[in-house]
Amino acid sequence: MKTRNPVQPLIRRHVEHVAEMERLLFDDPLTADDLTAICGQKSALSYSWTTTEYHAPVAYMLLEHGRTSLSLMRIGTHPDFQRKGHATDLIGQAIKLAAGRKQKYITAMVSESMLPAQLLLRSCGFRCTKTFNEYESTRSADVVCGSLLWFRYDVGQPYRHVPGIRERMQAGLTT
Ligand SMILES: CC(C)(COP(=O)(O)OP(=O)(O)OC[C@H]1O[C@@H](n2cnc3c(N)ncnc32)[C@H](O)[C@@H]1OP(=O)(O)O)[C@@H](O)C(=O)NCCC(=O)NCCS
């Protein structure tokens, strides 16, 4: 996978930009304090940045290293810069990191409602290997409120996804 945008480790100066993207993209955003704490840890937090817009980060990912696998904890692209290949570049970097550390897999957990994220992962060679129910507690019982999809990238043998008709229709690629 060819990297088009430079990917660099997060530096403290850019934490506020990333926190702003978290607020724009997620219902449960990480705060600047959370991100600063992560910056000081060994987990790798990286972003790709555009060379045209004030050298500010426009996409980022949060990774956690395990012994045999790398977890993609978070990935996000600023809404004004989506569909320009930034998230693909970040995943390309994650793949290089995993290969360099001889990790076998990269894993990611995505909610069923996050279709762009699912398509992104599939386009980068991930495949969905498990699904889990998400539960919500009510007064009387825990009820299923959605599904989580568990994606895996096999570093030695990446999956080649061919989008099906339903997926292409949902993505507006065909009618
Ligand atoms: C998912 C997300 C990170 C993708 O970022 P991006 O920088 O736009 O992704 P890319 O430009 O690298 O897209 C690569 C491919 O993924 C697929 N894709 C990404 N977004 C898509 C969308 N909205 N609709 C359809 N396909 C999409 C396409 O196949 C795309 O290739 P193409 O543009 O050549 O068709 C971004 O939409 C985002 O920040 N979403 C909100 C946060 C989120 O859901 N994060 C994931 C869970 S942690």
The ligand as an SDF file (V2000), in Angstrom:
LIG
                    3D

 48 50  0  0  0  0  0  0  0  0999 V2000
  -13.7630    6.0630    8.6780 C   0  0  0  0  0  0  0  0  0  0  0  0
  -12.8890    7.2800    8.4090 C   0  0  0  0  0  0  0  0  0  0  0  0
  -11.7300    7.2790    9.4040 C   0  0  0  0  0  0  0  0  0  0  0  0
  -12.3460    7.1990    6.9550 C   0  0  0  0  0  0  0  0  0  0  0  0
  -11.3800    8.2340    6.7580 O   0  0  0  0  0  0  0  0  0  0  0  0
  -10.9200    8.7650    5.2990 P   0  0  0  0  0  0  0  0  0  0  0  0
   -9.6410    9.4900    5.4860 O   0  0  0  0  0  0  0  0  0  0  0  0
  -12.0430    9.4660    4.6530 O   0  0  0  0  0  0  0  0  0  0  0  0
  -10.6820    7.3770    4.5430 O   0  0  0  0  0  0  0  0  0  0  0  0
   -9.9560    7.1540    3.1200 P   0  0  0  0  0  0  0  0  0  0  0  0
  -10.0320    8.3970    2.2880 O   0  0  0  0  0  0  0  0  0  0  0  0
   -8.6020    6.5880    3.3590 O   0  0  0  0  0  0  0  0  0  0  0  0
  -10.9260    6.0430    2.4760 O   0  0  0  0  0  0  0  0  0  0  0  0
  -10.4330    4.8190    1.9590 C   0  0  0  0  0  0  0  0  0  0  0  0
  -11.5790    3.9710    1.4680 C   0  0  0  0  0  0  0  0  0  0  0  0
  -12.4960    3.6570    2.5200 O   0  0  0  0  0  0  0  0  0  0  0  0
  -13.8470    3.6430    2.0140 C   0  0  0  0  0  0  0  0  0  0  0  0
  -14.6100    4.7480    2.5990 N   0  0  0  0  0  0  0  0  0  0  0  0
  -14.1700    5.6440    3.5110 C   0  0  0  0  0  0  0  0  0  0  0  0
  -15.1720    6.5030    3.8370 N   0  0  0  0  0  0  0  0  0  0  0  0
  -16.2530    6.1360    3.1050 C   0  0  0  0  0  0  0  0  0  0  0  0
  -17.5940    6.6280    2.9960 C   0  0  0  0  0  0  0  0  0  0  0  0
  -18.0240    7.6950    3.7070 N   0  0  0  0  0  0  0  0  0  0  0  0
  -18.4580    6.0070    2.1570 N   0  0  0  0  0  0  0  0  0  0  0  0
  -18.0530    4.9390    1.4290 C   0  0  0  0  0  0  0  0  0  0  0  0
  -16.7860    4.4220    1.4860 N   0  0  0  0  0  0  0  0  0  0  0  0
  -15.9080    5.0070    2.3200 C   0  0  0  0  0  0  0  0  0  0  0  0
  -13.7090    3.8300    0.4960 C   0  0  0  0  0  0  0  0  0  0  0  0
  -13.5210    2.5500   -0.0540 O   0  0  0  0  0  0  0  0  0  0  0  0
  -12.4290    4.6520    0.4120 C   0  0  0  0  0  0  0  0  0  0  0  0
  -11.7860    4.5650   -0.8490 O   0  0  0  0  0  0  0  0  0  0  0  0
  -12.2360    5.5510   -2.0490 P   0  0  0  0  0  0  0  0  0  0  0  0
  -12.3050    6.9380   -1.4790 O   0  0  0  0  0  0  0  0  0  0  0  0
  -11.1460    5.3720   -3.0670 O   0  0  0  0  0  0  0  0  0  0  0  0
  -13.5800    5.0490   -2.4970 O   0  0  0  0  0  0  0  0  0  0  0  0
  -13.7030    8.6040    8.5240 C   0  0  0  0  0  0  0  0  0  0  0  0
  -14.8860    8.4900    7.7600 O   0  0  0  0  0  0  0  0  0  0  0  0
  -14.0460    8.9890    9.9480 C   0  0  0  0  0  0  0  0  0  0  0  0
  -13.2960    9.6950   10.6260 O   0  0  0  0  0  0  0  0  0  0  0  0
  -15.2170    8.5040   10.4450 N   0  0  0  0  0  0  0  0  0  0  0  0
  -15.6590    8.8090   11.8130 C   0  0  0  0  0  0  0  0  0  0  0  0
  -14.8320    8.1230   12.8620 C   0  0  0  0  0  0  0  0  0  0  0  0
  -14.9500    6.5980   12.7960 C   0  0  0  0  0  0  0  0  0  0  0  0
  -15.9990    6.0210   12.4940 O   0  0  0  0  0  0  0  0  0  0  0  0
  -13.8090    5.9180   13.1050 N   0  0  0  0  0  0  0  0  0  0  0  0
  -13.7340    4.4760   13.0590 C   0  0  0  0  0  0  0  0  0  0  0  0
  -13.9970    3.8300   14.3510 C   0  0  0  0  0  0  0  0  0  0  0  0
  -12.6920    4.0690   15.5280 S   0  0  0  0  0  0  0  0  0  0  0  0
  1  2  1  0
  2  3  1  0
  2  4  1  0
  2 36  1  0
  4  5  1  0
  5  6  1  0
  6  7  2  0
  6  8  1  0
  6  9  1  0
  9 10  1  0
 10 11  2  0
 10 12  1  0
 10 13  1  0
 13 14  1  0
 14 15  1  0
 15 16  1  0
 15 30  1  0
 16 17  1  0
 17 18  1  0
 17 28  1  0
 18 19  1  0
 18 27  1  0
 19 20  2  0
 20 21  1  0
 21 22  1  0
 21 27  2  0
 22 23  1  0
 22 24  2  0
 24 25  1  0
 25 26  2  0
 26 27  1  0
 28 29  1  0
 28 30  1  0
 30 31  1  0
 31 32  1  0
 32 33  2  0
 32 34  1  0
 32 35  1  0
 36 37  1  0
 36 38  1  0
 38 39  2  0
 38 40  1  0
 40 41  1  0
 41 42  1  0
 42 43  1  0
 43 44  2  0
 43 45  1  0
 45 46  1  0
 46 47  1  0
 47 48  1  0
M  END
$$$$
